[in-house]
Amino acid sequence: MTNWSGYAHRVRFSEVDPQSIVFNSRYLEFFDAASIEFFRFFGYPPDLMQSAGLEPVLVEVNLRYHRSAQLDQIIHISITCSRLGNSSFDLDFEARIQDPESSSLGTDLVTSAKITYVNVDQVTRESVPIPIAFREFLATTIPE
């Protein structure tokens, strides 16, 4: 298992609807930002991913809304890899409210998602195997 502490995001005014709760599509933006920081933490910032032969393209999302997050709350997002195929992988995201003073996480999920990515060739856009080094990294994030 990893020692990545997760990604925290404070909900801004532009991310909520008229009821002051996070607009549903914003969670995909939060999860995208979290995955970029997740990969960066493990030595795969966006510019190095491409040079390492990685071009993970999102192909499927399963998102579940458990409760509402509101304006100015901090959403903490954790990520694990739940499936590792030859050219594709699934990342599982869990979003919880983080207390701004103690940094403790609420036990209830706000939103969760399973996102499937396929690694593609940068020129042909056809699926290609995940490079060995990246595969080894992803394997370390699979829960035991």
Secondary structure, DSSP 8 states (H G I E B T S, - for coil): ------EEEE--GGGB-TTSBB-TTHHHHHHHHHHHHHHHHTT--HHHHHHTT--EEEEEEEEEE-S--BTT-EEEEEEEEEEE-SSEEEEEEEEEEE-TTT--EEEEEEEEEEEEEEEB-TTT--B----HHHHHHHHTTS--
